[in-house]
Amino acid sequence: MEQKLSSLIIDDEENARILLNKLLEETLLFNEIRLAQSVDAAYSELNRFEPDIIFLDIKMPGKDGFAFIQDLPQRYMMQKIVFVTAYDQYAIKAIKNQAFDYLLKPVNRKELKQCLTRFIERKSKDVDTERHLKINESHERITRIRVNTRNGTLFINPTDILFCKAEGNYTTVCTGKKHHLCSMNLGKVAELLPKNGFIRVGRSYIVNFEYITMLDRKECTIILMRDGESVTVKIPRQHLKDLDIM
C-alpha cells in the first residue's frame, strides 16, 4: 500500500485554505492535512508534527511567506515548500528560494495533480538514494575478519560469506565457489562476524541472510545465491525453526 502524505496549508485567506484543503482531500493521497492562518500559527503546528509538504501563501499580514522560510529548519528547504499565491511576480523569487513548486491562485486541479505527481516521484527517489547511502555506509564500516587456516591467515570481508559450517573443531567458510577450512570452531567464527545479517542455525551452520533466496521445508534445504552462483545447504529438520524470521 502506498504511504499517505501529510500536509500543512498556510494562508491568511479562509476561502483559499478551505479550497486547497478540499482539492488535496480529493486526491486521496493525504492522511493528515492541517491548516494555519498565519506564520505564527504555522510555527505552532510544526511543533506538533512534521508535514511531508507545505503549501505556503506569500503575501500575508505580519510575516510573509518568505520571512517564514527563513526561520525554518534546513530539512524543510527545497523539498517541502510549494508557494501558493495570487501574485505571479513572486515566481522568480520563489525559484531563487529553491521552492519545490509554485502554484497560482485559484489553484487548478490539473496543476495541483502535476505538482503532487512530481513531488511523490522526487520523494521516492530521495528515499531510494538515502537507502543506498545507508547500505554503502554500512558496508564501509564492516572490516575484514581474520581467520587462521592450515596454510596461514585469511582476511575475508563478511559480506562475501554465504555460510559457515562446523567441522568438529574446524569451520568451513563458503564464499561462493571457494570453501576455506579454518582452524577455529564455529563459535569463534561467530564472534568475528557482524551481529546483524547472520543467522545461527543449530550447532552446525551460520548463514548470511542477505543471500538466502529459498527455504524448502519439505527437503530441509536453503538455497543461497550470489553473483549468479547458487549453493544448496541441507539443514537438520529440528533446526528449521531457526529460520522462522524469514
C-alpha atoms as an extended CHARMM CRD file, in Angstrom:
* protein
*
       246  EXT
         1         1  MET       CA              0.0000000000        0.0000000000        0.0000000000  PROA      1               0.0000000000
         2         2  GLU       CA              1.3380000000        3.4310000000       -0.9180000000  PROA      2               0.0000000000
         3         3  GLN       CA              2.1970000000        5.5130000000        2.1140000000  PROA      3               0.0000000000
         4         4  LYS       CA             -0.0600000000        8.5200000000        2.6360000000  PROA      4               0.0000000000
         5         5  LEU       CA              1.2690000000       12.0680000000        2.8710000000  PROA      5               0.0000000000
         6         6  SER       CA              0.8100000000       14.7970000000        5.4510000000  PROA      6               0.0000000000
         7         7  SER       CA              0.4790000000       18.4790000000        4.6440000000  PROA      7               0.0000000000
         8         8  LEU       CA              0.3450000000       21.9370000000        6.1860000000  PROA      8               0.0000000000
         9         9  ILE       CA             -1.5500000000       24.7460000000        4.4160000000  PROA      9               0.0000000000
        10        10  ILE       CA             -0.5230000000       28.2720000000        5.4460000000  PROA      10              0.0000000000
        11        11  ASP       CA             -2.8000000000       31.0520000000        4.1660000000  PROA      11              0.0000000000
        12        12  ASP       CA             -4.4670000000       34.0360000000        5.8120000000  PROA      12              0.0000000000
        13        13  GLU       CA             -7.4970000000       33.7360000000        3.4720000000  PROA      13              0.0000000000
        14        14  GLU       CA            -10.0480000000       31.2960000000        4.8600000000  PROA      14              0.0000000000
        15        15  ASN       CA            -11.6340000000       30.5380000000        1.4870000000  PROA      15              0.0000000000
        16        16  ALA       CA             -8.2240000000       29.7600000000       -0.0070000000  PROA      16              0.0000000000
        17        17  ARG       CA             -7.4180000000       27.3910000000        2.8640000000  PROA      17              0.0000000000
        18        18  ILE       CA            -10.7360000000       25.5930000000        2.5450000000  PROA      18              0.0000000000
        19        19  LEU       CA            -10.4650000000       25.2400000000       -1.2490000000  PROA      19              0.0000000000
        20        20  LEU       CA             -6.9290000000       23.8660000000       -1.2050000000  PROA      20              0.0000000000
        21        21  ASN       CA             -7.8110000000       21.5090000000        1.6480000000  PROA      21              0.0000000000
        22        22  LYS       CA            -10.7530000000       20.2030000000       -0.4120000000  PROA      22              0.0000000000
        23        23  LEU       CA             -8.5760000000       19.7060000000       -3.5080000000  PROA      23              0.0000000000
        24        24  LEU       CA             -5.9550000000       17.8130000000       -1.5140000000  PROA      24              0.0000000000
        25        25  GLU       CA             -8.5950000000       15.5710000000        0.0710000000  PROA      25              0.0000000000
        26        26  GLU       CA             -9.9450000000       14.7530000000       -3.3930000000  PROA      26              0.0000000000
        27        27  THR       CA             -6.5750000000       13.2890000000       -4.4030000000  PROA      27              0.0000000000
        28        28  LEU       CA             -6.8410000000       10.6140000000       -1.6510000000  PROA      28              0.0000000000
        29        29  LEU       CA             -3.0730000000       10.9690000000       -1.1860000000  PROA      29              0.0000000000
        30        30  PHE       CA             -3.2080000000       12.5120000000        2.2920000000  PROA      30              0.0000000000
        31        31  ASN       CA             -3.9700000000       11.1010000000        5.7110000000  PROA      31              0.0000000000
        32        32  GLU       CA             -3.3790000000       14.3870000000        7.5390000000  PROA      32              0.0000000000
        33        33  ILE       CA             -3.9350000000       17.9780000000        6.4190000000  PROA      33              0.0000000000
        34        34  ARG       CA             -3.5420000000       20.8310000000        8.8930000000  PROA      34              0.0000000000
        35        35  LEU       CA             -4.3950000000       24.4890000000        8.3440000000  PROA      35              0.0000000000
        36        36  ALA       CA             -2.7360000000       27.6530000000        9.6320000000  PROA      36              0.0000000000
        37        37  GLN       CA             -3.9820000000       31.2010000000        9.0820000000  PROA      37              0.0000000000
        38        38  SER       CA             -0.6750000000       32.9080000000        9.8730000000  PROA      38              0.0000000000
        39        39  VAL       CA              3.0480000000       32.3280000000       10.1260000000  PROA      39              0.0000000000
        40        40  ASP       CA              2.8700000000       32.2070000000       13.9360000000  PROA      40              0.0000000000
        41        41  ALA       CA              0.1030000000       29.6000000000       13.7830000000  PROA      41              0.0000000000
        42        42  ALA       CA              2.2150000000       27.5950000000       11.3290000000  PROA      42              0.0000000000
        43        43  TYR       CA              5.1690000000       27.5460000000       13.7300000000  PROA      43              0.0000000000
        44        44  SER       CA              2.8390000000       26.1600000000       16.4120000000  PROA      44              0.0000000000
        45        45  GLU       CA              1.7000000000       23.3840000000       14.0740000000  PROA      45              0.0000000000
        46        46  LEU       CA              5.2990000000       22.4940000000       13.2200000000  PROA      46              0.0000000000
        47        47  ASN       CA              5.9960000000       21.9980000000       16.9150000000  PROA      47              0.0000000000
        48        48  ARG       CA              3.3550000000       19.2550000000       16.9230000000  PROA      48              0.0000000000
        49        49  PHE       CA              4.0320000000       17.4370000000       13.6260000000  PROA      49              0.0000000000
        50        50  GLU       CA              6.3450000000       17.3950000000       10.6170000000  PROA      50              0.0000000000
        51        51  PRO       CA              4.4580000000       17.5560000000        7.3080000000  PROA      51              0.0000000000
        52        52  ASP       CA              5.7550000000       15.9880000000        4.1180000000  PROA      52              0.0000000000
        53        53  ILE       CA              4.7700000000       19.0460000000        2.0970000000  PROA      53              0.0000000000
        54        54  ILE       CA              3.9160000000       22.6670000000        2.9750000000  PROA      54              0.0000000000
        55        55  PHE       CA              1.6300000000       24.8220000000        0.8240000000  PROA      55              0.0000000000
        56        56  LEU       CA              2.6300000000       28.3920000000        1.6380000000  PROA      56              0.0000000000
        57        57  ASP       CA              0.9430000000       31.6530000000        0.7390000000  PROA      57              0.0000000000
        58        58  ILE       CA              3.3760000000       34.5070000000        0.1620000000  PROA      58              0.0000000000
        59        59  LYS       CA              1.5670000000       37.7810000000        0.8560000000  PROA      59              0.0000000000
        60        60  MET       CA              0.1320000000       37.6780000000        4.3900000000  PROA      60              0.0000000000
        61        61  PRO       CA             -0.3000000000       40.2110000000        7.2240000000  PROA      61              0.0000000000
        62        62  GLY       CA              2.6700000000       40.3310000000        9.5550000000  PROA      62              0.0000000000
        63        63  LYS       CA              5.3300000000       37.8660000000        8.4400000000  PROA      63              0.0000000000
        64        64  ASP       CA              5.0080000000       36.8400000000        4.8060000000  PROA      64              0.0000000000
        65        65  GLY       CA              5.8800000000       33.5060000000        3.2410000000  PROA      65              0.0000000000
        66        66  PHE       CA              9.4890000000       34.4220000000        2.5250000000  PROA      66              0.0000000000
        67        67  ALA       CA             10.0410000000       35.5020000000        6.1380000000  PROA      67              0.0000000000
        68        68  PHE       CA              8.5390000000       32.1850000000        7.2470000000  PROA      68              0.0000000000
        69        69  ILE       CA             11.0070000000       30.0330000000        5.3260000000  PROA      69              0.0000000000
        70        70  GLN       CA             13.9780000000       32.0000000000        6.6450000000  PROA      70              0.0000000000
        71        71  ASP       CA             13.2900000000       30.6160000000       10.1330000000  PROA      71              0.0000000000
        72        72  LEU       CA             12.5970000000       27.0350000000        9.0400000000  PROA      72              0.0000000000
        73        73  PRO       CA             14.9800000000       24.1820000000        9.8770000000  PROA      73              0.0000000000
        74        74  GLN       CA             17.0760000000       23.1020000000        6.8840000000  PROA      74              0.0000000000
        75        75  ARG       CA             15.1470000000       19.8420000000        6.4920000000  PROA      75              0.0000000000
        76        76  TYR       CA             12.1310000000       21.7790000000        5.1610000000  PROA      76              0.0000000000
        77        77  MET       CA             14.0000000000       23.6880000000        2.4930000000  PROA      77              0.0000000000
        78        78  MET       CA             13.7970000000       22.8270000000       -1.2130000000  PROA      78              0.0000000000
        79        79  GLN       CA             11.9660000000       19.5630000000       -0.7680000000  PROA      79              0.0000000000
        80        80  LYS       CA              8.8090000000       20.5450000000        1.0400000000  PROA      80              0.0000000000
        81        81  ILE       CA              7.7350000000       24.0650000000        0.1040000000  PROA      81              0.0000000000
        82        82  VAL       CA              5.1240000000       24.8180000000       -2.5580000000  PROA      82              0.0000000000
        83        83  PHE       CA              4.3100000000       28.5130000000       -2.8320000000  PROA      83              0.0000000000
        84        84  VAL       CA              0.6360000000       29.2660000000       -3.4960000000  PROA      84              0.0000000000
        85        85  THR       CA             -0.1660000000       32.8790000000       -4.3320000000  PROA      85              0.0000000000
        86        86  ALA       CA             -2.2730000000       35.1570000000       -6.4890000000  PROA      86              0.0000000000
        87        87  TYR       CA              0.7620000000       37.2280000000       -7.4590000000  PROA      87              0.0000000000
        88        88  ASP       CA              2.8090000000       35.7370000000      -10.2910000000  PROA      88              0.0000000000
        89        89  GLN       CA              5.5310000000       38.3830000000       -9.8980000000  PROA      89              0.0000000000
        90        90  TYR       CA              6.8430000000       36.3560000000       -6.9650000000  PROA      90              0.0000000000
        91        91  ALA       CA              7.6710000000       33.3750000000       -9.1700000000  PROA      91              0.0000000000
        92        92  ILE       CA             11.3310000000       34.2740000000       -9.7400000000  PROA      92              0.0000000000
        93        93  LYS       CA             11.9130000000       34.9450000000       -6.0420000000  PROA      93              0.0000000000
        94        94  ALA       CA             10.2620000000       31.6380000000       -5.1710000000  PROA      94              0.0000000000
        95        95  ILE       CA             12.5770000000       29.8300000000       -7.5600000000  PROA      95              0.0000000000
        96        96  LYS       CA             15.5920000000       31.6250000000       -6.0970000000  PROA      96              0.0000000000
        97        97  ASN       CA             14.4860000000       30.4200000000       -2.6760000000  PROA      97              0.0000000000
        98        98  GLN       CA             14.6390000000       26.8920000000       -4.0950000000  PROA      98              0.0000000000
        99        99  ALA       CA             10.9800000000       26.1000000000       -3.5100000000  PROA      99              0.0000000000
       100       100  PHE       CA              9.7960000000       22.7660000000       -4.8290000000  PROA      100             0.0000000000
       101       101  ASP       CA              6.9940000000       24.3290000000       -6.8670000000  PROA      101             0.0000000000
       102       102  TYR       CA              4.8800000000       27.4420000000       -7.4130000000  PROA      102             0.0000000000
       103       103  LEU       CA              1.0890000000       27.4660000000       -7.8970000000  PROA      103             0.0000000000
       104       104  LEU       CA             -1.1140000000       30.4150000000       -8.7890000000  PROA      104             0.0000000000
       105       105  LYS       CA             -4.4870000000       31.0650000000       -7.1570000000  PROA      105             0.0000000000
       106       106  PRO       CA             -7.1200000000       29.9570000000       -7.6960000000  PROA      106             0.0000000000
       107       107  VAL       CA             -5.3970000000       26.5780000000       -7.6190000000  PROA      107             0.0000000000
       108       108  ASN       CA             -6.1070000000       24.4560000000      -10.6770000000  PROA      108             0.0000000000
       109       109  ARG       CA             -6.8140000000       20.7540000000      -10.1020000000  PROA      109             0.0000000000
       110       110  LYS       CA             -4.6690000000       19.6940000000      -13.0320000000  PROA      110             0.0000000000
       111       111  GLU       CA             -1.6950000000       21.8140000000      -11.9910000000  PROA      111             0.0000000000
       112       112  LEU       CA             -2.0100000000       20.6060000000       -8.3960000000  PROA      112             0.0000000000
       113       113  LYS       CA             -2.0810000000       16.9880000000       -9.5580000000  PROA      113             0.0000000000
       114       114  GLN       CA              1.0300000000       17.5390000000      -11.6880000000  PROA      114             0.0000000000
       115       115  CYS       CA              2.7640000000       19.1480000000       -8.7120000000  PROA      115             0.0000000000
       116       116  LEU       CA              1.9190000000       16.2130000000       -6.4140000000  PROA      116             0.0000000000
       117       117  THR       CA              2.9750000000       13.6710000000       -9.0270000000  PROA      117             0.0000000000
       118       118  ARG       CA              6.3910000000       15.3160000000       -9.2990000000  PROA      118             0.0000000000
       119       119  PHE       CA              6.6320000000       15.5710000000       -5.5300000000  PROA      119             0.0000000000
       120       120  ILE       CA              5.9080000000       11.8690000000       -4.9800000000  PROA      120             0.0000000000
       121       121  GLU       CA              8.3660000000       10.8610000000       -7.7010000000  PROA      121             0.0000000000
       122       122  ARG       CA             11.0860000000       13.0360000000       -6.1850000000  PROA      122             0.0000000000
       123       123  LYS       CA             10.2890000000       11.7980000000       -2.6590000000  PROA      123             0.0000000000
       124       124  SER       CA             10.5730000000        8.1850000000       -3.8620000000  PROA      124             0.0000000000
       125       125  LYS       CA             13.9600000000        8.9010000000       -5.4460000000  PROA      125             0.0000000000
       126       126  ASP       CA             15.1540000000       10.5740000000       -2.2580000000  PROA      126             0.0000000000
       127       127  VAL       CA             14.1400000000        7.5270000000       -0.2110000000  PROA      127             0.0000000000
       128       128  ASP       CA             15.9870000000        5.2090000000       -2.6110000000  PROA      128             0.0000000000
       129       129  THR       CA             19.0680000000        7.4350000000       -2.5160000000  PROA      129             0.0000000000
       130       130  GLU       CA             19.0340000000        7.5340000000        1.2740000000  PROA      130             0.0000000000
       131       131  ARG       CA             18.6430000000        3.7570000000        1.4280000000  PROA      131             0.0000000000
       132       132  HSD       CA             21.6250000000        3.2290000000       -0.8890000000  PROA      132             0.0000000000
       133       133  LEU       CA             23.7310000000        5.6680000000        1.1300000000  PROA      133             0.0000000000
       134       134  LYS       CA             22.9210000000        3.8200000000        4.3380000000  PROA      134             0.0000000000
       135       135  ILE       CA             23.7410000000        0.4600000000        2.7430000000  PROA      135             0.0000000000
       136       136  ASN       CA             27.0370000000        1.7810000000        1.3980000000  PROA      136             0.0000000000
       137       137  GLU       CA             27.8620000000        3.3890000000        4.7250000000  PROA      137             0.0000000000
       138       138  SER       CA             27.0980000000        0.1120000000        6.4880000000  PROA      138             0.0000000000
       139       139  HSD       CA             29.3430000000       -1.8020000000        4.1000000000  PROA      139             0.0000000000
       140       140  GLU       CA             32.1430000000        0.7140000000        4.5730000000  PROA      140             0.0000000000
       141       141  ARG       CA             32.0100000000        0.2210000000        8.3370000000  PROA      141             0.0000000000
       142       142  ILE       CA             32.4230000000       -3.5460000000        8.0230000000  PROA      142             0.0000000000
       143       143  THR       CA             36.0620000000       -4.5460000000        8.2880000000  PROA      143             0.0000000000
       144       144  ARG       CA             37.5290000000       -7.7920000000        7.0810000000  PROA      144             0.0000000000
       145       145  ILE       CA             37.7500000000      -10.6220000000        9.5680000000  PROA      145             0.0000000000
       146       146  ARG       CA             40.9290000000      -12.5910000000       10.1390000000  PROA      146             0.0000000000
       147       147  VAL       CA             40.7110000000      -16.3960000000       10.2210000000  PROA      147             0.0000000000
       148       148  ASN       CA             43.5000000000      -18.9190000000       10.5910000000  PROA      148             0.0000000000
       149       149  THR       CA             43.8940000000      -21.8560000000        8.2300000000  PROA      149             0.0000000000
       150       150  ARG       CA             46.3520000000      -24.7190000000        7.9580000000  PROA      150             0.0000000000
       151       151  ASN       CA             48.3350000000      -22.7290000000        5.4280000000  PROA      151             0.0000000000
       152       152  GLY       CA             48.2850000000      -19.3090000000        7.0510000000  PROA      152             0.0000000000
       153       153  THR       CA             45.8160000000      -16.4750000000        7.6090000000  PROA      153             0.0000000000
       154       154  LEU       CA             42.8350000000      -15.3770000000        5.5050000000  PROA      154             0.0000000000
       155       155  PHE       CA             41.3140000000      -11.8920000000        5.5400000000  PROA      155             0.0000000000
       156       156  ILE       CA             37.6680000000      -12.1360000000        4.4860000000  PROA      156             0.0000000000
       157       157  ASN       CA             35.0080000000       -9.4810000000        4.0500000000  PROA      157             0.0000000000
       158       158  PRO       CA             31.9120000000      -10.7730000000        5.9300000000  PROA      158             0.0000000000
       159       159  THR       CA             29.6870000000       -9.5850000000        3.0660000000  PROA      159             0.0000000000
       160       160  ASP       CA             31.3780000000      -12.2200000000        0.8560000000  PROA      160             0.0000000000
       161       161  ILE       CA             30.4320000000      -15.1110000000        3.1460000000  PROA      161             0.0000000000
       162       162  LEU       CA             27.4200000000      -17.2300000000        2.1750000000  PROA      162             0.0000000000
       163       163  PHE       CA             27.5990000000      -19.6350000000        5.1040000000  PROA      163             0.0000000000
       164       164  CYS       CA             29.8820000000      -21.2080000000        7.6690000000  PROA      164             0.0000000000
       165       165  LYS       CA             29.7030000000      -24.9020000000        8.5870000000  PROA      165             0.0000000000
       166       166  ALA       CA             31.0840000000      -26.5730000000       11.6860000000  PROA      166             0.0000000000
       167       167  GLU       CA             33.6100000000      -29.3490000000       11.0300000000  PROA      167             0.0000000000
       168       168  GLY       CA             34.4000000000      -30.5250000000       14.5460000000  PROA      168             0.0000000000
       169       169  ASN       CA             36.9390000000      -28.0480000000       15.9320000000  PROA      169             0.0000000000
       170       170  TYR       CA             37.2600000000      -26.5220000000       12.4700000000  PROA      170             0.0000000000
       171       171  THR       CA             34.9270000000      -24.4270000000       10.3260000000  PROA      171             0.0000000000
       172       172  THR       CA             34.3670000000      -24.3350000000        6.5930000000  PROA      172             0.0000000000
       173       173  VAL       CA             33.7080000000      -20.8020000000        5.3470000000  PROA      173             0.0000000000
       174       174  CYS       CA             31.9400000000      -20.6820000000        1.9780000000  PROA      174             0.0000000000
       175       175  THR       CA             32.3680000000      -17.5700000000       -0.1710000000  PROA      175             0.0000000000
       176       176  GLY       CA             30.7060000000      -18.9860000000       -3.2700000000  PROA      176             0.0000000000
       177       177  LYS       CA             32.8880000000      -21.2710000000       -5.3370000000  PROA      177             0.0000000000
       178       178  LYS       CA             35.6000000000      -21.2440000000       -2.6570000000  PROA      178             0.0000000000
       179       179  HSD       CA             35.4640000000      -23.1900000000        0.6040000000  PROA      179             0.0000000000
       180       180  HSD       CA             38.0440000000      -22.2800000000        3.2410000000  PROA      180             0.0000000000
       181       181  LEU       CA             38.7810000000      -24.6680000000        6.1320000000  PROA      181             0.0000000000
       182       182  CYS       CA             39.5880000000      -22.5310000000        9.1680000000  PROA      182             0.0000000000
       183       183  SER       CA             41.3730000000      -23.8120000000       12.2450000000  PROA      183             0.0000000000
       184       184  MET       CA             38.8200000000      -22.4100000000       14.6930000000  PROA      184             0.0000000000
       185       185  ASN       CA             35.4230000000      -23.6920000000       15.7990000000  PROA      185             0.0000000000
       186       186  LEU       CA             32.1070000000      -22.2260000000       14.6500000000  PROA      186             0.0000000000
       187       187  GLY       CA             31.5980000000      -20.3440000000       17.9100000000  PROA      187             0.0000000000
       188       188  LYS       CA             34.8730000000      -18.4540000000       17.4500000000  PROA      188             0.0000000000
       189       189  VAL       CA             33.9550000000      -17.5870000000       13.8640000000  PROA      189             0.0000000000
       190       190  ALA       CA             30.5530000000      -16.3370000000       15.0350000000  PROA      190             0.0000000000
       191       191  GLU       CA             32.2730000000      -13.9160000000       17.4180000000  PROA      191             0.0000000000
       192       192  LEU       CA             34.1210000000      -12.3640000000       14.4670000000  PROA      192             0.0000000000
       193       193  LEU       CA             31.0330000000      -11.8310000000       12.3060000000  PROA      193             0.0000000000
       194       194  PRO       CA             28.7420000000       -8.7600000000       12.4660000000  PROA      194             0.0000000000
       195       195  LYS       CA             25.7820000000       -9.2120000000       14.8010000000  PROA      195             0.0000000000
       196       196  ASN       CA             23.2900000000       -8.2440000000       12.1080000000  PROA      196             0.0000000000
       197       197  GLY       CA             22.7660000000      -10.2170000000        8.9100000000  PROA      197             0.0000000000
       198       198  PHE       CA             23.9910000000      -13.6460000000       10.0030000000  PROA      198             0.0000000000
       199       199  ILE       CA             21.7070000000      -16.3760000000       11.3940000000  PROA      199             0.0000000000
       200       200  ARG       CA             22.9170000000      -19.2230000000       13.6140000000  PROA      200             0.0000000000
       201       201  VAL       CA             21.1610000000      -22.4200000000       12.5560000000  PROA      201             0.0000000000
       202       202  GLY       CA             21.5640000000      -25.0820000000       15.2020000000  PROA      202             0.0000000000
       203       203  ARG       CA             25.0990000000      -26.0280000000       16.1820000000  PROA      203             0.0000000000
       204       204  SER       CA             26.3620000000      -26.6180000000       12.6630000000  PROA      204             0.0000000000
       205       205  TYR       CA             25.6510000000      -23.5720000000       10.4920000000  PROA      205             0.0000000000
       206       206  ILE       CA             25.7820000000      -19.8080000000       10.2880000000  PROA      206             0.0000000000
       207       207  VAL       CA             24.1420000000      -18.4270000000        7.1500000000  PROA      207             0.0000000000
       208       208  ASN       CA             24.1760000000      -14.9620000000        5.6130000000  PROA      208             0.0000000000
       209       209  PHE       CA             20.5620000000      -13.8140000000        5.4720000000  PROA      209             0.0000000000
       210       210  GLU       CA             21.3690000000      -11.4940000000        2.5440000000  PROA      210             0.0000000000
       211       211  TYR       CA             21.9070000000      -14.4020000000        0.1580000000  PROA      211             0.0000000000
       212       212  ILE       CA             19.0160000000      -16.6970000000        1.1590000000  PROA      212             0.0000000000
       213       213  THR       CA             16.6880000000      -16.9350000000       -1.8420000000  PROA      213             0.0000000000
       214       214  MET       CA             14.6330000000      -20.0120000000       -0.9480000000  PROA      214             0.0000000000
       215       215  LEU       CA             13.7450000000      -22.2000000000        2.0320000000  PROA      215             0.0000000000
       216       216  ASP       CA             12.4280000000      -25.6630000000        1.1810000000  PROA      216             0.0000000000
       217       217  ARG       CA             10.8770000000      -27.0610000000        4.3550000000  PROA      217             0.0000000000
       218       218  LYS       CA              9.9720000000      -30.3620000000        2.6990000000  PROA      218             0.0000000000
       219       219  GLU       CA             13.5290000000      -31.0620000000        1.5670000000  PROA      219             0.0000000000
       220       220  CYS       CA             15.0350000000      -29.2760000000        4.6080000000  PROA      220             0.0000000000
       221       221  THR       CA             17.2860000000      -27.1470000000        2.4160000000  PROA      221             0.0000000000
       222       222  ILE       CA             18.0300000000      -23.4970000000        1.8530000000  PROA      222             0.0000000000
       223       223  ILE       CA             19.3780000000      -22.0130000000       -1.3520000000  PROA      223             0.0000000000
       224       224  LEU       CA             21.8480000000      -19.1510000000       -1.1940000000  PROA      224             0.0000000000
       225       225  MET       CA             22.7710000000      -17.1970000000       -4.2960000000  PROA      225             0.0000000000
       226       226  ARG       CA             25.4620000000      -14.6130000000       -5.0580000000  PROA      226             0.0000000000
       227       227  ASP       CA             26.6960000000      -13.3150000000       -8.4010000000  PROA      227             0.0000000000
       228       228  GLY       CA             24.5650000000      -15.8490000000      -10.2640000000  PROA      228             0.0000000000
       229       229  GLU       CA             26.0620000000      -18.8200000000       -8.3820000000  PROA      229             0.0000000000
       230       230  SER       CA             23.7690000000      -20.8360000000       -6.1060000000  PROA      230             0.0000000000
       231       231  VAL       CA             24.6460000000      -23.0840000000       -3.1710000000  PROA      231             0.0000000000
       232       232  THR       CA             22.2660000000      -25.5500000000       -1.5200000000  PROA      232             0.0000000000
       233       233  VAL       CA             22.6520000000      -26.2170000000        2.1900000000  PROA      233             0.0000000000
       234       234  LYS       CA             20.9920000000      -29.1560000000        3.9820000000  PROA      234             0.0000000000
       235       235  ILE       CA             19.5350000000      -28.1370000000        7.3360000000  PROA      235             0.0000000000
       236       236  PRO       CA             18.5320000000      -30.6140000000       10.0920000000  PROA      236             0.0000000000
       237       237  ARG       CA             14.7360000000      -30.5800000000       10.2880000000  PROA      237             0.0000000000
       238       238  GLN       CA             14.7140000000      -29.7310000000       14.0050000000  PROA      238             0.0000000000
       239       239  HSD       CA             16.6130000000      -26.5300000000       13.2770000000  PROA      239             0.0000000000
       240       240  LEU       CA             14.3370000000      -25.1730000000       10.5320000000  PROA      240             0.0000000000
       241       241  LYS       CA             12.6250000000      -23.1170000000       13.2190000000  PROA      241             0.0000000000
       242       242  ASP       CA             15.8050000000      -21.0290000000       13.4830000000  PROA      242             0.0000000000
       243       243  LEU       CA             14.8980000000      -19.6590000000       10.0340000000  PROA      243             0.0000000000
       244       244  ASP       CA             11.3770000000      -18.5920000000       11.0200000000  PROA      244             0.0000000000
       245       245  ILE       CA             12.4640000000      -14.9430000000       10.9630000000  PROA      245             0.0000000000
       246       246  MET       CA             12.4120000000      -15.1480000000        7.1430000000  PROA      246             0.0000000000
